[in-house]
Amino acid sequence: MKVTNINKKIVLVVKSIIDSDLRLLNLLKGLDYNIYIAPNSYEIMKIASKFPPIIILLSLNTPESDGLECLTHIRKDTILEKVPVIMVSEKEDQNKLQESLKQGASAYLIKPSGFTSLYRVIQKLTEENPRENLRARVIFKVDISYNGVKKICYGANLSEKGVFIRMTKPIPINTKVRLSMHLPIKKPIMLDGIVINIVEPDKGRFIEPGICVHFTNIDIMTQQGIQRFVEELLIYDFDSQVII
């Protein structure tokens, strides 16, 4: 179910979900969503009618009301009937969460769920070309080697699968590279990669030139470490001692 003609930046969240993990709010803000928090299910309809969201995060058990009952009202509303709803609850409520799918929920998450999992669900439900991995904007030095050439550049965006590197004279697509990424951790990360895209400069849209490199030899431990690093950057909870 994809959303059409809805403000693509608004996410409506029931307060009880934020109360259980305040970092979720920071994550959504870090991903440039506009967050509206409803104190309970009764207020969801009122807020959503004024600020139509791209998606709704609804707790199965909300103060003063039942999440499934609220879901029923959402699906009967002419404005909200097609807005994706993600139901959230604990593992012991899994049967009820599965039942919510039959009543119109688009997906459900069991707490505590990973931030990357939430991002993937939101992307899948709201984007025509959903992204699989969280990305964080972070500037760091990258030593890059290819075809006997060595350069010192700067990374500007990072995910567990690849990196965007600033470069005024881009390397051709399909060029194999060796990277040494100097993130604010104990030691540089050494990875092989391949150039999969070139970004041309666009002053009108403030787009900087560079290359997109896909990691080709990354092991699971390093991949998970970068994922944690990116998540921590987005939720403003960075631990400089994280080991990758």
N, C-alpha and C positions, 0 to 999 in steps of 0.2 A: 504494500500500500504506500504509494508515494504522495507527498503533499503538494498541492498546487494552490497558487494565489494566497499564500500565507507568508507572513513576515518570517523570513528564513533565519532570523537571529534570535527569536524569542523561545526560551525553554521555560515551561511552567513546572515548578517542583513543589510538592507538599512539604511543609516545614519539618515534619517528623523525619523525613529522609535526610535533610540537611543536619538536623540535630544529632543523628546517629553517626555522622561523619562529615564534619565541617569542611574537610579537604575536598569533598565533592564539589562544593560551591566554588572553591578556588580553581579546580580543574575546568569547570564549565566556563568560568570567566577567562581563564588562560587560553581557552579555545575560541574566544571572541564571541561567545553567546551572551545575549541579554537575559538575565535571570529574573524571573518573577516568582516570589515565594508565597504560596497560599497557606494561611495558618491551619486550615483543615479542608476537608473535602467540600464542605458547604460553600467555601469561598472560591473554589476552583472555577465554577461556572461564571461567577460574577467577574473575576479577573480576566478569564479567557474571552468573555464577550467584548471586553474593551481592548484587550491586547491579544489577538489571536496568535497562538504559539505554533511553532514548527513541530513541537513534540511535548508530551506531558509525562512526567514521572510521578506515578501515583502509588502510595503505600497501600498495601492490602489492609492494614489495620491503622486507621487514622483517628485522631481524637474526635470523639462525639459522632462518628459516622463509620460506615462500612465501605471499604474501598470498592468492592464489587457493586454496591448500590450506586456509588458515584460513577463508576464505569458505565453502568446502564444509562444514567442520565446524560453522560457525555455522548454516548452513541445515538441518543434520541435528539440531540441538539443539532439544528440545521447548520450551524457554523462549525461545530466541533466534530461532527460525525465521522469525518475522514482524517482527523488529526491522529497520528500514531500515539498510542498510550503504552508506556512501559510500566508494568506492575512490579513492585519491589517488596520483598519480605524475606523472612528467615527460612532455613532449610526445612523446618518442621511444617511449614505451610505449603510445601511443594504441590500437594494435591489441589489445594485451592488456587495456587498460581496456574496450574495446568487448566483448571476449570475456567479461569479468567480468559484464556485464549478462546474458549468456546463462546464467551460472552462479549467478545469484541476487542480484547487486548491484542496489541500487535506483537508483544514479546514480554518476557519477564526476566528479572534478575534476582538471584539469591544472595543476600548479604552474608558476609562481606564479599562483594564482587570486585574484581580488579578494575582499575580505571581504564585500562586498554579495552577490556571487555565492554564496558559501557560505551566507550567511544565508537567501537565497531558496530554496536547495535544502533546507536543514533545515526551513524553514517549510512548503514544499510537501509534504515527506514526513511531517511530524508534526502539522500543524494542519488542522482542518476548514475554517477560513477563514484561509489563509496571508496574511501580510503581504508586500508587495513591497519595502518600503524599510526600511532601518535607521533607528531612532529613538534619539536620545540625550536624556537629561534634562539640560537646561542652562538656568539662569535668566539672562535678559537683557532689557533694556528694549526695548519695542516702542511706537513712535508709530503710532497707528491713526486713520485718517480715514474717515468714511462719512456720507453724507447731510448734509454741511455740519458735522458734529460731529468734534471732534478730542479724543483721549484718550491719556494715557500709561499703558500697561499693562506687563505682564511675560510674556514667553514662558516656557514650562516644559518643552516637548518640541518637538524639531525633527527633521524629515526633509527630504529633497530635494523632496518633493511638498507639504509643508504644515507647519503649526505649531499647537500648542495654546497659547492665550493665556488667562491667568488673568483672570477677570472676574466680579464678584459680580452684575452685572445684564447678562446676556448679550444680545448683538445677535441679532435674529431670523435664522433660517436663510434662506439665499439672498441675504442682504445683501452687496453688493459693497463691498470695503474696499480701502484703500491702506495699505500697511505700510512702516514704516521700522524695520528690525531692527538693533539696536546689539549685534552680536556682538563678541567680542574680536579683531577684525581691523582693518585700516587704516581702513575707512570703512563707514558703514551700508549695508545692502542694501535697495534700494527695490523693492517688488514689489506687484502687484495680486493680490487673492484674493477668494474667496467663502466665506461661512460655510456649512459643510456639516453641522455638528452642534453641539448644545448639551449641555454636561455639567452636570447639576444637583448641588448639594452633597450629600454623604452623610457625616455625621460618624461614623457607625458603621463605615464602611469607609475613612475618611480620604480621601475623594475630594473634590478641590477643584473649585469651579465654574469654568466658562469656556467658551470656544468653540474649535472646530476649524476652521481656515481652510485651504482648498486653494488653492495658488498657481495663478493662471490665465494669467500672461504670462511665465513663467520661461524664459529662454533656456538652451540646452544648457550653455554655459560656467558660468553661475551654478549650474545644477543640479548639475553635476559638482563644482563647488567646495564646495557645501553637503554633498554626499555625502562628499567627502574630509574635511571638517571633522567631520562626525558620526563617521566611521570613526576619526579620530584621537582624538576624545574617548573612544570606547569602548575603544581599545587603549592609553590612557594615554600617547600619543605626540604630544601637540598641538604644532603649530608655529604660534606666534603670527604668523609672517610669511606664512602662507598667504594667497593672493590669491583673492578670490571676485569 
